[in-house]
């Protein structure tokens, strides 16, 4: 046991040492943070999260969005919104220059059992995120007019698999981060993900009414909670085996390049996040356009079919609850 503990500590320390060496070599040196101390960098990262979250939520709020859309048009608003989001997120990634310096974080990576637990959580997080991407086209979204259907597959485990996966991955890194900058960065990411799940629920309840309210009552944000409380029943066919496998492989692969993920000012991370968001947005837009075209398909007499009011479909063991995790 002592030998294994020593090996884990050496392995953890080697990643930190490698990261510091890469920083000294210039591989990770964003000029924005170059002259800041570790504590100052942590405060700046916290402020940048507030900027990103505030603009992300504020610009999308009903009154602000309608005003900007009236002035810029829908495409102009989406362009401004996207540029602000990309700019503020790119600034956040500049924390990489100080992620190995400054005040200490929680540092669970020094405790073998806790470190192993966090790694398991991270692997599970990637499994959820890949499963979410695989099922994205049919998941309820403010960007899509997809009808609210009976929960199935990954929805029975959690209705927000991507948000929950991001939050799990971020919270595990909060505990593992050896320095305060990393703790603040991943803490902000976790807060953004969990807040995003709640905000999306509120939007969809406002837009879809009883159909989505019933969906919320029969599912949960917390993985497996709806199953544990008897609101859902998980069957083998509901388990996304292939996406789960791909997610586990992706987590293991990223572990092998972990120290280099944020090299070169985090360009790779920025491209993956921004590119993924763009693909998801396009998919949702095309899906909503397709559904709209189907709803307006002419009837036999040449007049378009009237859109039918959205109704919630029966769920497995529906047991409405006033509040669900």
N, C-alpha and C positions, 0 to 999 in steps of 0.2 A: 504493500500500500504506500509506504514512504517513497519507494522508487517511482511508482506511478505518479504520486503527487509532485515529486521533483521534476519528472519528465514534463508534466502539464505546465508547471510554472516556467520551466525553461522554454517550452514551445510558445507560451503566451508572451514571455519576455522577448523571445526572438522576433516575434511579429512587431512588437513595439520598437525594438532596436532597429529592425529593418526599415520601419517607417521613418524613424528619425534620420537614418542614413540617407534615405531617398530624399528627405526634405533638405538635408545639408547639400546634397548633390544638385539640387535645383529642380528635381522632378515635381515637387509640390511646393510652389512658392507664389501664391496669388499676391500681387503687390498691395491689395487693399488691407491685408492683415499683417504685412511683413514687419511693420514697426510696432505692433501691439503686443502686450503681454498676454499670457494665457487667460488671466481673469478678464482683462479688457476685451479679448476676443470672444469670450463666453457671453459677456454682456451685449456685445454687438450682434452675435448670433441670435440671442433672445429678442433684440430689437428688430432684427430682420424677419424673424418669424411673425412678430406682431404686424410688421408691414405687409408681409405676404398674406397672412390670414385676414388682415383688415381689408386689403384691397380685393382679395379673392371673394370675400363674403359681401363687402360693401358695394362693389361694382355690380354684383349679381342681384342685389336687393331690388324689389319691385319698383320703387320710386326712382332710384338712381338709374336703373337699367332703362326704364321707359323714357326718362329724360334724355339720356345719351343716345338711345335708339332713335328718338325723334329728331335729334340733331345730326347724328352720324349715319343713320340707317342701320339695319340689322348687321350687314357685313362689316360696316365700319366699327360698330360696337364690338363685334367678335374679334376684329383685328386689334383694337386697343386693349381689350380684355386679355387677349393672348400675349401681347407684347409686355404688358405689365406683369403678368404671371411669370413669363419666362425670365424677365429681367430680375425680378425680386428673388425667384428661386435660384437663378444663377449666382446672385450675390451671396445667398445662403451657403452654397457649396464652397465658397471661399474659406469656410472654416477649416478646410483640410490642412492649411498651412500650420495650424496650431493644435491639431487633434492629438499630437503626442507631447504637448508641452503644457505648462501651467499647473493650476491647482488640481489635486487628485479628485477623481470621480469615485464611484462606489467600488469599482474594481473587483467584481465577482469572478473575473477570469483567474484570480489568484487562488480561488477555492475550487478544487477539482469537481466536487459534486454539484455545486451551484453552476459552474461553467458548463458541465455536461447537460444540466437541466435547461439552461438558456439555449444551447445549441439545438436541443430537441425542439424547443419552442420555435426557433428560427426555421428549422426544416419544415415543421408543420405550417408555419406562416407562408412559406413559399408554395407549399401544396395548395393552400387555400387561394392564394393569388393566381396561380396558374389555372385552377379550377374555375375561378371567377372569369378569367379571360376567355376560357373555352366556352362558357355559358353566357357571355356578356350580351349577346344579341337578344336573348329572351328574358334577361333580368329587368325588372321595373327600373326605369330611369327617367329623370326629368327631361332628358334630351330625346326621348323616344315616346311614341304614342302606342307602344306595345300594350295590348290588352293585359289586364291583371288576371293571371291564370292560377290554377291550383298549384301550390308550392310543390316542387319536385326536385330531385337531384340535390345539388349543393344547397339549394334554398332551404331544405329541411334542416340542414346543419346550422346555417346562418343565412339570413337574408341579405347580408352585406359581406360576402366572402372577401372581396378585395380590400375594403376598408379595414376589416378585422385582421386580415393577413398583414397589412402594412403596420397596424397598431401592435400586433404581436411581435413582429420583427423589430420594430423600433423600441418597444419596452424592454425586450431582451438586451438590446444594445445599450440602453440606458444603464442597465445593471452591470454589463460587461465593460463599459467604457472606462479606461484607466485614468482619463483626465476630464475635467469639468466641461471643456468645450464640446466633447463628444456627448456627454450627458445632456447638455442643454439642446444640442442639435437634435438628437433622437427623441428627447422629451417633447420638443415642439412638433416633430413629425407624428408622434403618437397622438398628441392632442388634436392635431389637424385631422387625422384619420377618424378618430372617434367623433369629433365634432361634425365632420362631413357626413357620417352615417346618420346622425341625429337630424341634421339639417335636411338631408335628402328625404328622410321620412316625413318631416314637416311639410316640405314642398309637395310631395306626392299625395299626402292626405288632403292638402288644400286643393290640388288639381283634380284628383280622382275620387275624392269623397269616400263613400262607404266601401267601395270596392277595395281600395288600398287599406282602409282602416281594418277591414276583416283580414286582409293579408298580414298586417302587422300583428293582429291579435292571435293569429295561428302560427306565427314564426317568432324568431328571436334574433337579436344581434349577437349575444353571447353564444358561441358554438355549443351545440347539443342541448341547450337549455330548453328549447321547445320540445325536444324528444324526452328529456328528463321529466318535464312537467306534464307529459301526456298530450300535448297539443299536436305533435307529429309522431309518425311511426316510420323509422328508417328501415328500408329494405335493402338487400344487397344490390339490386339494380339502381338504387339511388346513389350509390357510392361511385364517384367519378374516378375509377381506378387508373385510367391512362393519364389524365391530368395530374392526379396525385403523384404518380410515378415520375412524370416529367418535372414536377415541382421539386421533388426530393433530389433528383439528379442535378437540377439547376442550382439548388442550395449547396450541394457538395462541390460542384464545379466552381462556383463563386468563392467558396472557401479557399480553393487553391490559389486564387489570384487576389485574395482579400486585401493585402497591403497596397495593391496598385489600383484599386477601384476608383479612388479619388485623385489619381495622378493627373498632371497636366490641367490643373485648375478644375478638375471634376468634369471635363468635357464629356467623357463616356456616360457618366451618370446623368448629366443634363440631357444628352441626346436620347437616352433610353426613356427617361421620364417624359420628356416633351413629345418624343415620337410616339410613345405608347398612348399618351393622352390624345394626340392628334388622330391616331388610328381608331381609338374608341369613339371619338366624336364623329368621325366620318361614318363609321359603322352604324351608330345610332341614328344619324341624320338620314342615311340611305334607307334604313329600316323604317323610319317614320314616314318617309316619302312613299315607300312601297305600300305601307298600310293605308296611307291616305288615298293612294291611287285605287286600292282595292275597295275602300269604302265608297268612292265616287264612281265605281264601275257602273255603266249604264244598265238599266233594266231592259226588259223586252220592249217596252214602249219608247225607249230612247231617253228616258229621264234618269238622272242619277239616283241611286239608292240613298235613302235617308240614313244617316248614321244612327245606329241603334244605341240607346243608352247603355253605358257600361254597367254590367252587373257582376257582382262577385260570384264565383263558382264555389260549390261546396269543397271544403278542404278535408283532409284526413283528420278526423276527430276534432272538429272546431270547438274550441273552448275559449270564447272571448274573455279577455282580461283587461282591466283598466290600464295596467302598466306592464310592459314586457321588457325584459333585459335586452 
